[in-house]
Amino acid sequence: MKLSVIMTTYNSPEWLAKVLWGYSVQRHKDFEIIIGDDGSTEATRELIDTLRQETGLRIKHVWQPDQGFRKCRILNQSILEADAEYIVFTDGDCIPRPDFLTVHANEARPGRYLSGGYHKLPPRTSAAIAKPDIISGQCFDLAWLKANGLPSSYKNAKLTAGPVTARLYNALTPTKCNFKGSNGSAWRSDIMATNGFDERMAWGGLDREFGVRLANYGVKPKHVRYNAIVLHLHHERGYSDPQTVAANKAMRQRTESHKIVRTDYGISQLDDAQENTEK
């Protein structure tokens, strides 16, 4: 099963390099990567060019000028570049475990979208992870992570759950099965039917609103929270704004209450003359 993996990035080439090394050792091999770049400088393009050669990964770099936080627009443009019928969404600061794409491919079903999560790392642990740790898979070992600053937490069960335990945890978790932009997947046909991401939304719940429209369309969510694992590298969120989050929440609630399936502010707005370019 071919997959298109869409990840977003913005001026974080060091973290992006770690993520791409994670994709270089995926057990599932039939995939392409589309990097939706929300206005990074030349350093990101150079990093992508280098790792495309070093890893042999099929990478498309889709870039737009830096005009503030426009993640939804670059996501929609990236969707248009996807060749596969099934799309996995993640972020350029989330290192995938070697079986990450295998889980998404194996769990994909018609009429479903998959909802994962991430294991958030503190600054010290994020900085400690190097290429050899990713290639060997050592960075997913709980003992190694604790030795490098990861605090003890019940959440660490994500890293130790085997296949049987993961299925049980996925079935029993009280966490709502919302769409997660850092770890989620859906069929391209369902994404196009809902017109992708709503470009009126900035940071704060934009992926969840997209998932509500998928659900309104009849696509049911399924947890892969404990078996599709990514490590989320630490970074500051200077773009976080309570007023924007509140506005996004109100938009999502309207989508829920009015059973809205298709946004008028999504993929259909894009055309061949748009500023976005693939490099």
Secondary structure, 3 states (H helix, E strand, C coil): CCEEEEEEECCCHHHHHHHHHHHHCCCCCCEEEEEEECCCCHHHHHHHHHHHHHHCCCEEEEECCCCCCCHHHHHHHHHHHCCCCEEEEEECCEEECCCHHHHHHHHCCCCEEEECCCEECCHHHHHHCCHHHHHHCHHHCHHHHHHCCCCCCHHHHHHHCCHHHHHHHHHHCCCCCCCCCCEEEEEHHHHHHCCCCCCCCCCCCHHHHHHHHHHHCCCEEEECCCCCCEEECCCCCCCCCHHHHHHHHHHHHHHHHCCCCCCCCCHHHCCCCCCCEEC
